[in-house]
Amino acid sequence: MAVAWNRLIRFVATDGRILRGEPILPSPDFDLGNTTAETQLKALIISDHDLYDTTGATEVTNEVAIVKELLGPLAQTDVPILRCVGLNYAKHIKEANRSAPPFPFIFFKPITTVTDHNVNVVIPKICQDDQADYEGELCIVIGRDVKDVSEADALDYVAAYTCGNDISSRKLQRDAAYAGRIPQWGFSKGFDTFAPLGPCLVSSKLIDDPAKLHLKTTVDGEMKSDDIVPLIIDGLDVTTDVEFVFETNRFGGKPSPKKAFAQGASTETCLRAVESCAKAFPSWKRTDADQKRKLFQQLKHLLEVRGDDVREIIEEEINCSKLWSHINLQDSLGLIDEAAALVTSDALSGTIPITRNHNAPALVFKEPMGVILGIAPWNAPLILGFRAVVAPIAAGNTAILKGSELSPRVHYFIAQLFQDAGFPPGVLNFIMHRPQEASAAYETMISHPAVRKCNFTGSTPVGRLIASRAAASLKPVLLELGGKNFAIILDDADLDKSARLTLEGAFLNNGQICMSTDTVLVSRSVFAAYRKKLIVLMKKASSDISAVITTKSSERLRALINDAIAKGADITTGDDTDPSIIPATIVDNMIPSMDFYHAESFGPMLGLQIFDDISEATKVINDCPFGLSSAIFTRNHYRAMMIAKDLNVGAIHINGATVHDEPTIPHGGHGDSGWGRFGGSWGLDEFVHTKTIILNE
């Protein structure tokens, strides 16, 4: 049986009595928090003093009182135990390299921290001297009879919800030594101030799913925290008047009812981000390499600690497998590790070239360029988000990460991680924008004198626009664009291995990878045997295919499939029981008139073509305008090397999948797949320019 009331307020009535009541809302959208004596809000008085009674002894009466002053819904005497569950609690302990207490997620606060609505929140002196952490919280009021209940049944015992505000010191959370012998987590939590912002308790029967609630924290009229995904400028979360909704967790091709909100940057906000980076650049440029290395090492440590958290976000936002989120995390750790090593290596060292006059030597320095704009896509959001900014920052630049509207929480996570690792404010700023404002936001930033280069990972059509607008401002760009990637199966190939790795290259992350295998060119003598093995593996793995990222993507893929069928292709699919999901699809009998013959699928499609002579396969690949990745399967490595030298692509994987990259090797494409290289020392060289100093007598 539920509590007797739907909403409960505690208030001073016009006759001076302190009462509890069910507010009579003048309208459905009435804001109780703005109640004053002038509001003349009416409430039905609640009898008895047991807030949580479910027996019927406590009831909402017909007696009406008028509210003079709104108090907090809970008095200190109503809260015998204030127990908190901190989702970040154990995380802070691990980040500080401290030993965790026996129950690291649960801590207690004194009931004296329960204060009335609109009472000033006391900010401890230690928080005033350092950056205070303002966090809005959902507060759950639990019934007395909760003991040893299962997690699945836990919400059944919630009596009501309200809101709270938590204020603590960032210094105490980050610096394990600051609190001395007192564990930093307990010390920090002891200084927290908790205040029900109320202004009421809301019965759980009115809230079917608390995950749908939108929680904001406002201090003195200024927004301090919001479950909206904010921007980050100059080390601080930034909210604007522009926001958009993005839907997460697309299962069965249908948007989940779970939604999140993200901030959009106006052109003015973009300018703020650029100017913040420009201000931070001179100091960061002069920061010792040893200090930079330590910061990158701390960045890696924090990512290891928070790895499970960000993997969950990745899987929710882009609807990917646990394998793909694992690959994102591990590749990101490797990328940061390599950056930390390169910072103090000779990768950024200059040279002393020969000059005509040995008494006038020339010194060639590698110097950072300035502010770098990094635009990251959604499909591998963690690794490609880090890749957009790690090398520029390691080379001594400051950077702006422009996140994707399809993975805003992952990209915000990256920027927040830099802040928590101790990188100075302005070294990395984070912005997003609504799709319709992409052009104005990019134009604003790339035309700013402080922005010296842009790197972009995404589609070829957008890459053309990025490059042309940068050229108008005489700014270079690094482009990693689309890929129509091929695999060649020679007559002496290991067919089991070939089938396994081409399948992996085609269908990992539903084929939504720039390096995904689109077409397999197979020697006629082994085609039937290879195809049979491929189909068997595809049928087994087809259950791993899920919905592609958007409805628009699904419609584009269906159009490619239908066009191929109409022009004579034979189609073999995996599990196609769910009509809302594009199944793993193999296309036989491909001919040049088919759209899929030329277009990058960026989905779970794989074409098969037969060749009689290797020159035919080489011509097919080199006639394709894309040139990102390819694979060759053979037992003859010398033969593979000779073929590889003839292919106009950025990377050739001999007896490996087309989907492969490492932080120590260059990565990039030819032709419509872009230009420039990420990875290793080549990636650092993209974000420095040379300066020559000649020493004369």
C-alpha positions in Angstrom: 0.0 0.0 0.0 1.4 3.4 -0.9 1.6 6.6 1.2 -1.6 8.6 1.4 -0.3 11.7 -0.5 0.9 12.4 -4.0 3.0 15.5 -3.1 3.9 16.5 0.4 5.0 20.0 1.5 5.9 21.3 4.9 5.0 25.0 5.4 4.2 27.8 7.8 0.5 28.6 7.4 -1.0 32.1 7.5 -2.2 31.4 11.0 1.3 30.6 12.2 1.0 26.8 12.4 3.7 24.5 10.9 1.9 22.0 8.9 2.2 19.3 6.3 -0.1 19.2 3.3 -0.9 18.1 -0.2 -0.5 21.2 -2.4 -3.4 22.2 -4.6 -1.6 23.2 -7.7 -3.1 26.2 -9.6 -1.8 24.6 -12.9 0.0 21.4 -13.9 3.2 23.3 -14.6 3.2 25.4 -11.4 6.6 25.7 -9.8 6.3 25.0 -6.1 9.8 26.3 -5.5 8.7 29.8 -6.2 6.0 29.8 -3.5 5.8 33.0 -1.4 3.2 34.5 0.9 1.9 36.5 -2.1 1.3 33.3 -4.1 -1.6 32.3 -1.7 -0.9 28.6 -2.4 -3.5 26.4 -0.8 -2.9 22.9 0.6 -5.0 20.1 2.1 -3.7 19.4 5.6 -2.2 15.9 6.1 -3.2 14.4 9.5 -0.8 12.7 11.9 3.0 13.0 11.9 4.0 9.7 10.3 5.0 10.7 6.8 5.5 7.1 5.6 2.4 5.5 7.0 0.7 3.1 4.6 -1.9 1.7 6.9 -4.5 4.5 6.4 -3.8 6.2 9.8 -2.3 9.1 8.1 -4.6 10.7 5.5 -5.1 13.8 3.4 -7.9 15.7 5.0 -10.4 18.2 3.5 -9.1 21.0 5.7 -7.5 23.8 3.6 -4.6 26.0 4.8 -2.9 28.8 3.0 0.9 28.7 2.7 2.8 31.7 4.1 6.3 30.3 3.9 7.5 27.1 2.4 9.9 25.0 4.5 11.8 21.9 3.5 9.6 18.8 3.1 11.7 17.0 5.8 12.7 18.2 9.2 15.8 16.8 10.9 13.6 14.8 13.2 12.1 13.1 10.1 15.4 11.7 9.1 16.8 9.3 11.7 19.5 8.0 9.4 21.0 9.8 6.4 22.7 7.2 4.3 24.2 8.0 1.0 25.2 5.9 -1.9 28.0 7.6 -3.9 28.3 6.5 -7.5 31.7 8.2 -7.8 32.7 7.4 -4.2 35.0 4.4 -4.9 36.2 6.0 -8.1 37.7 8.9 -6.2 39.5 6.5 -3.9 41.0 4.6 -6.8 42.0 7.7 -8.6 44.0 8.8 -5.5 45.7 5.4 -5.3 44.3 4.9 -1.8 43.0 1.6 -0.2 39.3 1.5 -0.2 37.3 1.1 3.0 35.1 -2.0 3.5 32.0 -0.5 2.0 33.3 2.2 -0.4 30.0 3.2 -2.0 28.1 3.9 1.3 28.7 6.7 3.7 26.7 8.6 6.3 26.0 12.3 6.8 24.8 14.0 10.0 21.1 14.8 10.0 22.0 18.4 10.8 22.8 18.7 7.1 19.1 18.5 6.3 17.9 22.1 6.0 14.8 23.9 4.9 14.0 24.9 1.3 15.5 28.2 0.4 17.8 28.3 3.4 21.3 29.4 2.4 23.6 26.5 1.7 26.8 26.8 3.8 29.9 26.4 1.6 32.8 25.3 3.9 35.9 27.5 4.0 38.0 24.8 2.4 35.7 24.7 -0.6 35.8 28.5 -0.9 39.6 28.4 -1.1 39.5 25.8 -3.9 37.2 24.8 -6.7 33.9 23.7 -5.1 32.0 20.8 -6.7 28.3 21.5 -7.0 26.2 18.4 -7.8 22.5 18.0 -8.0 21.2 14.8 -6.6 18.1 12.7 -6.7 17.2 11.9 -3.1 15.2 8.7 -2.4 13.1 8.3 0.7 12.9 4.6 1.6 10.3 2.9 3.8 11.2 1.4 7.1 10.6 -2.2 6.1 13.4 -2.3 3.6 15.9 -5.0 4.5 17.7 -7.6 2.4 15.6 -6.9 -0.7 16.8 -7.8 -4.2 18.0 -5.1 -6.5 15.2 -5.8 -8.9 12.6 -5.2 -6.2 14.4 -2.1 -4.7 12.2 0.6 -6.3 9.1 -1.1 -4.9 10.2 0.1 -1.4 10.7 3.8 -2.4 8.2 6.0 -0.6 9.0 9.2 -2.3 11.6 11.3 -4.2 13.0 14.8 -3.7 16.1 16.7 -4.8 19.3 17.6 -3.0 22.4 19.6 -3.5 25.9 18.3 -2.7 28.9 20.6 -2.3 32.4 19.3 -1.7 36.0 20.3 -2.3 37.8 19.1 -5.5 41.1 19.4 -3.8 40.1 16.9 -1.1 38.8 14.5 -3.7 41.9 14.7 -5.9 44.8 15.1 -3.4 45.1 12.0 -1.2 47.8 13.6 0.9 45.9 16.8 1.7 43.8 15.3 4.5 46.8 13.8 6.2 46.1 10.6 8.0 42.4 11.0 7.6 41.2 9.1 4.5 40.4 11.7 1.8 37.0 10.3 1.0 35.7 10.5 4.6 37.3 13.9 5.1 35.8 15.3 1.9 32.3 13.9 2.7 32.5 15.3 6.2 32.5 18.8 4.6 29.6 18.1 2.3 26.5 20.3 2.7 23.3 18.5 1.8 20.1 20.5 1.5 16.7 19.3 0.2 16.0 21.7 -2.6 12.5 20.2 -2.6 10.3 21.9 -2.3 8.3 18.8 -1.8 8.3 15.1 -1.6 6.8 13.3 -4.6 5.2 10.0 -4.1 6.9 7.1 -6.1 3.5 6.3 -7.6 3.8 9.5 -9.7 7.2 8.6 -11.1 7.2 5.3 -13.0 10.9 5.6 -14.0 13.2 8.0 -12.1 15.8 7.6 -14.9 13.6 9.9 -17.0 13.9 12.8 -14.5 15.8 15.9 -15.6 17.8 17.2 -12.6 19.3 20.7 -12.4 21.2 22.5 -9.6 21.0 26.3 -9.4 23.0 28.4 -6.9 22.1 32.1 -6.6 20.4 32.0 -9.9 23.4 30.4 -11.7 23.2 26.9 -13.1 25.9 24.8 -11.4 25.0 21.3 -12.5 22.6 19.8 -14.9 22.1 16.2 -16.2 22.2 17.8 -19.6 25.6 17.2 -21.3 27.4 20.5 -21.0 30.2 22.1 -22.9 33.6 22.6 -21.2 35.4 26.0 -21.6 38.4 27.1 -19.6 38.0 24.1 -17.2 34.4 24.8 -16.3 31.1 23.3 -17.4 29.2 25.7 -19.6 25.5 25.8 -20.3 23.8 27.9 -23.0 20.3 28.7 -24.2 20.8 26.2 -27.0 20.1 22.6 -26.3 19.0 19.5 -28.2 17.7 16.0 -27.4 19.5 12.9 -28.4 18.1 9.4 -28.0 20.3 6.5 -26.7 20.2 2.8 -26.7 18.6 1.9 -30.0 17.5 -1.7 -29.8 15.3 -3.3 -32.4 15.7 -0.2 -34.6 13.4 1.8 -32.3 14.6 4.7 -30.2 14.5 3.9 -26.5 12.3 6.0 -24.2 15.4 6.9 -22.4 16.5 10.3 -23.6 19.3 12.7 -22.7 19.9 16.4 -23.3 23.0 18.1 -24.7 24.1 21.7 -25.0 24.6 23.3 -28.4 27.2 26.0 -28.9 26.3 29.3 -30.5 28.9 31.1 -32.6 29.6 33.3 -29.5 30.3 30.2 -27.5 32.6 28.9 -30.2 34.6 32.1 -30.0 34.9 31.8 -26.2 36.3 28.3 -26.7 38.9 29.5 -29.2 39.9 32.5 -27.1 40.3 30.3 -24.0 42.6 28.0 -25.9 44.5 30.9 -27.3 45.0 32.3 -23.8 46.3 29.0 -22.5 48.6 28.3 -25.4 51.7 30.3 -24.5 51.9 28.7 -21.0 51.2 25.2 -22.3 53.8 25.6 -25.1 56.5 26.3 -22.4 55.4 23.5 -20.0 58.3 21.1 -19.4 58.1 17.8 -21.3 58.5 15.9 -18.1 55.4 17.6 -16.6 53.4 16.9 -19.8 54.4 13.3 -19.7 53.2 13.0 -16.1 49.9 14.5 -17.0 49.4 12.0 -19.8 50.3 9.2 -17.4 47.6 10.5 -15.0 45.2 10.7 -17.9 45.8 7.0 -18.6 45.4 6.1 -14.9 42.1 7.8 -14.7 40.8 6.2 -17.8 41.8 2.8 -16.4 39.9 3.5 -13.2 36.8 4.8 -15.1 37.0 2.2 -17.9 33.8 0.3 -16.9 31.9 3.6 -16.7 32.8 4.8 -20.1 32.2 1.4 -21.7 28.7 1.5 -20.4 28.2 4.9 -21.9 29.6 3.8 -25.3 27.3 0.8 -25.4 24.2 2.9 -24.6 25.0 5.8 -27.0 25.9 3.9 -30.1 24.3 0.6 -29.5 27.5 -1.4 -29.9 28.7 -4.7 -28.6 30.8 -5.2 -25.4 33.7 -6.2 -27.7 33.6 -2.9 -29.5 33.5 -0.9 -26.3 36.4 -3.0 -25.0 38.4 -2.3 -28.2 37.7 1.4 -27.8 39.0 1.4 -24.3 42.1 -0.6 -24.9 43.1 1.3 -28.0 42.6 4.6 -26.1 44.8 3.5 -23.3 47.5 2.5 -25.8 47.2 5.9 -27.6 47.6 7.9 -24.4 50.5 5.7 -23.3 52.3 6.3 -26.6 51.7 10.0 -26.4 53.2 10.1 -22.9 56.3 8.3 -24.3 56.6 10.5 -27.4 56.5 13.7 -25.4 60.0 13.1 -23.9 61.4 11.2 -27.0 63.2 12.7 -29.9 60.0 12.8 -31.9 59.8 16.5 -31.2 63.5 17.2 -31.5 64.8 19.4 -34.2 67.8 19.0 -36.5 71.0 20.7 -37.4 71.4 20.6 -41.2 74.5 21.2 -43.1 75.1 24.8 -44.2 77.5 26.4 -46.7 79.3 28.2 -43.9 80.3 25.9 -41.0 80.7 29.0 -38.8 77.0 29.8 -39.4 75.1 26.7 -38.3 71.3 26.3 -38.8 69.0 25.1 -36.0 65.7 23.7 -37.2 63.1 23.6 -34.4 59.8 21.8 -34.3 57.3 24.1 -32.6 53.6 23.8 -31.8 51.2 25.6 -34.1 48.6 27.1 -31.8 45.0 26.1 -31.4 43.9 22.9 -33.1 40.3 22.0 -33.9 39.6 18.3 -33.6 36.3 17.0 -35.0 35.5 13.5 -33.9 32.8 11.0 -35.1 30.5 8.8 -33.2 31.3 5.3 -34.5 34.4 4.7 -32.4 33.7 7.6 -30.0 36.4 7.0 -27.3 39.4 6.2 -29.4 38.6 8.7 -32.2 37.7 11.4 -29.6 41.1 11.0 -27.9 42.9 10.7 -31.3 41.5 14.1 -32.3 43.2 15.9 -29.4 45.9 13.8 -27.8 48.6 14.3 -30.5 48.0 18.0 -30.8 48.2 18.6 -27.1 51.3 16.3 -26.7 53.0 18.4 -29.4 52.4 21.5 -27.3 49.2 22.9 -28.9 45.9 23.6 -27.2 42.8 22.0 -28.7 39.1 22.1 -29.1 37.3 18.8 -29.2 34.1 19.2 -31.3 32.0 16.2 -30.2 29.4 14.3 -32.2 25.7 14.9 -31.5 25.3 11.1 -31.6 27.8 10.4 -28.8 27.9 13.6 -26.7 28.3 11.8 -23.3 31.4 9.9 -24.5 33.1 13.0 -25.9 32.2 15.0 -22.8 33.8 12.2 -20.7 37.0 12.7 -22.6 37.2 16.4 -22.0 36.2 16.0 -18.3 39.0 13.4 -17.9 41.6 15.9 -19.1 40.3 18.3 -16.4 40.4 15.7 -13.7 43.9 14.6 -14.7 45.2 18.1 -14.0 45.6 19.6 -17.5 45.5 23.4 -17.2 42.2 25.1 -18.0 42.0 26.0 -21.7 44.4 23.3 -22.9 41.3 21.3 -24.0 37.9 22.8 -24.5 34.8 20.9 -25.5 31.9 22.0 -27.7 29.0 20.5 -29.5 26.3 22.0 -31.7 23.1 21.0 -33.3 23.4 19.6 -36.8 21.7 22.6 -38.4 24.4 24.9 -36.8 27.4 22.9 -38.0 28.4 25.2 -40.8 28.3 28.4 -38.8 30.2 26.9 -35.9 32.9 25.6 -38.1 33.2 28.8 -40.1 33.5 30.8 -36.8 36.4 28.6 -35.5 38.4 27.9 -38.6 38.4 31.5 -39.7 39.7 32.7 -36.3 43.4 33.7 -36.4 44.3 31.6 -33.4 43.1 28.3 -34.9 46.0 27.0 -37.0 44.8 23.6 -38.1 41.8 21.3 -38.1 41.7 17.5 -38.1 38.5 15.8 -39.1 37.4 12.1 -39.1 34.2 11.5 -41.0 32.5 11.2 -44.4 34.1 12.3 -47.6 31.4 14.8 -48.6 31.8 16.6 -45.3 35.5 16.3 -45.5 35.4 18.2 -48.8 33.5 21.1 -47.1 35.9 21.1 -44.2 39.0 21.3 -46.5 37.5 23.9 -48.8 36.5 26.3 -46.0 39.9 25.8 -44.3 41.6 26.6 -47.5 39.8 29.9 -47.7 41.4 30.8 -44.4 44.8 29.4 -45.5 44.6 26.7 -42.8 45.8 23.1 -43.3 43.7 20.1 -42.5 44.2 16.5 -41.6 41.4 14.3 -43.1 40.6 10.7 -42.4 37.6 10.1 -44.5 35.5 7.2 -45.9 36.9 3.9 -47.1 35.7 1.5 -49.7 38.0 -1.2 -48.4 38.9 -4.4 -50.3 40.4 -7.8 -49.3 42.1 -10.1 -51.9 42.0 -13.8 -51.4 44.7 -15.5 -53.5 44.6 -19.1 -54.6 47.1 -20.2 -51.9 45.4 -18.5 -49.0 44.5 -20.1 -45.7 40.7 -20.1 -46.4 39.6 -20.7 -42.8 41.7 -17.7 -41.6 40.6 -15.6 -44.6 36.9 -16.2 -44.0 37.2 -15.5 -40.3 39.2 -12.2 -40.7 37.2 -10.9 -43.7 34.0 -11.6 -41.7 35.4 -9.7 -38.7 36.5 -6.8 -41.0 33.1 -6.6 -42.5 30.7 -6.9 -39.6 32.6 -5.6 -36.5 30.4 -2.8 -35.0 27.8 -3.6 -37.7 30.3 -2.5 -40.4 30.3 1.1 -39.1 34.0 1.6 -39.2 36.0 3.6 -41.8 38.3 0.5 -42.3 35.5 -2.0 -42.6 35.8 -4.5 -45.5 33.2 -3.7 -48.2 34.3 -6.1 -51.0 36.3 -9.3 -51.1 38.0 -10.1 -54.4 38.5 -13.9 -54.6 40.6 -16.0 -57.0 38.2 -18.1 -59.1 39.9 -21.4 -58.1 39.1 -21.0 -54.4 35.9 -18.9 -54.6 33.4 -21.7 -53.9 35.3 -23.1 -50.9 35.9 -19.6 -49.5 32.3 -18.6 -49.9 31.0 -21.7 -48.2 33.2 -21.1 -45.2 32.2 -17.4 -45.1 28.5 -18.2 -45.1 28.8 -20.7 -42.3 30.7 -18.2 -40.1 28.2 -15.4 -41.0 25.2 -17.5 -40.0 26.9 -18.2 -36.6 27.8 -14.6 -36.0 24.7 -13.0 -37.3 23.1 -12.7 -33.9 25.8 -10.1 -33.0 24.3 -7.7 -35.6 22.2 -5.0 -34.0 20.5 -1.9 -35.3 22.6 0.7 -37.1 23.0 4.1 -35.5 20.1 6.0 -37.1 16.9 5.4 -39.1 18.5 7.4 -42.0 21.5 5.0 -42.0 19.1 2.0 -42.2 17.2 3.5 -45.1 20.4 4.2 -47.0 21.5 0.6 -46.5 18.1 -0.8 -47.6 18.4 1.3 -50.8 21.8 -0.2 -51.6 20.5 -3.7 -51.1 17.4 -3.2 -53.1 19.4 -1.6 -56.0 21.8 -4.5 -56.0 18.9 -7.0 -56.1 17.2 -5.1 -58.9 20.4 -5.3 -61.0 20.9 -9.0 -60.6 22.7 -9.6 -57.3 22.2 -12.7 -55.2 21.7 -11.8 -51.5 22.5 -14.0 -48.6 21.6 -12.8 -45.1 22.1 -13.8 -41.5 19.4 -13.7 -38.9 16.6 -11.6 -40.5 13.8 -12.3 -38.1 13.7 -8.7 -36.8 12.5 -6.5 -39.8 13.8 -3.4 -38.0 17.4 -4.5 -38.2 19.6 -4.7 -41.3 21.0 -8.2 -41.1 24.5 -9.3 -42.0 24.3 -9.3 -45.8 26.5 -10.8 -48.5 26.1 -9.6 -52.0 27.2 -11.9 -54.9 27.4 -11.2 -58.7 28.4 -7.6 -58.2 28.6 -5.5 -61.4 29.7 -1.8 -61.9 26.2 -0.5 -62.5 25.2 -1.3 -58.9 25.4 1.5 -56.4 27.1 -0.7 -53.8 29.9 -1.5 -56.3 31.2 2.1 -55.9 29.7 3.4 -52.6 30.9 2.8 -49.1 28.2 0.8 -47.3 29.2 1.8 -43.7 26.9 -1.0 -42.5 26.7 -4.8 -42.3 27.2 -5.4 -46.1 29.9 -7.4 -47.8 30.3 -7.8 -51.6 32.0 -10.8 -53.3 33.7 -10.6 -56.7 35.7 -13.2 -58.6 39.0 -12.5 -60.4 41.1 -14.7 -62.7 44.3 -12.7 -62.7 45.7 -10.5 -59.9 45.9 -7.6 -62.3 42.1 -7.6 -62.4 41.9 -7.3 -58.6 44.6 -4.6 -58.5 42.7 -2.6 -61.2 39.4 -2.8 -59.2 41.1 -1.4 -56.1 43.1 1.3 -57.9 40.1 2.4 -59.9 38.2 3.0 -56.7 38.4 6.7 -55.6 38.8 5.6 -52.0 42.2 4.4 -50.6 42.2 3.8 -46.9 42.8 0.1 -46.1 43.1 -3.3 -47.8 44.0 -6.9 -47.0 45.8 -9.6 -48.9 45.5 -13.3 -47.9 48.3 -15.6 -49.2 51.0 -17.9 -47.9 53.5 -16.2 -50.2 54.7 -13.1 -48.4 57.0 -11.9 -51.1 54.1 -12.1 -53.6 51.9 -10.2 -51.2 54.6 -7.5 -50.8 54.8 -7.0 -54.6 51.0 -6.7 -54.9 50.8 -4.3 -51.9 53.3 -2.0 -53.6 51.0 -1.6 -56.5 47.9 -0.7 -54.5 47.0 3.0 -54.0 45.8 2.7 -50.4 47.1 3.9 -47.0 47.6 0.5 -45.4 47.7 -3.1 -46.6 47.3 -5.9 -44.0 48.8 -9.2 -45.2 46.9 -12.0 -43.7 45.1 -9.6 -41.4 41.7 -7.8 -41.3 41.3 -4.4 -42.9 40.2 -3.1 -39.5 43.5 -2.6 -37.7 45.4 0.3 -36.3 48.1 0.8 -33.6 49.3 4.0 -31.9 52.9 3.5 -33.2 52.1 3.3 -36.9 50.8 6.0 -39.3 47.1 5.8 -40.2 45.5 7.6 -43.1 44.3 7.3 -46.7 44.8 8.2 -50.3 42.4 9.9 -52.7 38.8 10.3 -51.4 39.9 8.8 -48.1 41.7 12.0 -47.2 45.3 13.0 -46.5 47.7 13.4 -43.6 48.5 10.8 -41.0 47.5 10.1 -37.4 49.7 7.8 -35.2 53.1 7.7 -33.7 55.7 10.4 -34.6 53.9 11.0 -37.9 50.9 12.1 -35.9 52.9 14.6 -33.9 54.5 16.0 -37.0 51.0 16.9 -38.3 50.7 19.4 -35.4 54.1 21.2 -35.5 55.8 23.5 -37.9 59.4 24.1 -38.3 61.4 27.2 -37.4 64.9 27.8 -38.7 67.4 29.9 -36.8 70.8 30.6 -38.4 73.6 31.6 -36.1 76.1 34.0 -37.7 79.1 35.5 -36.0 
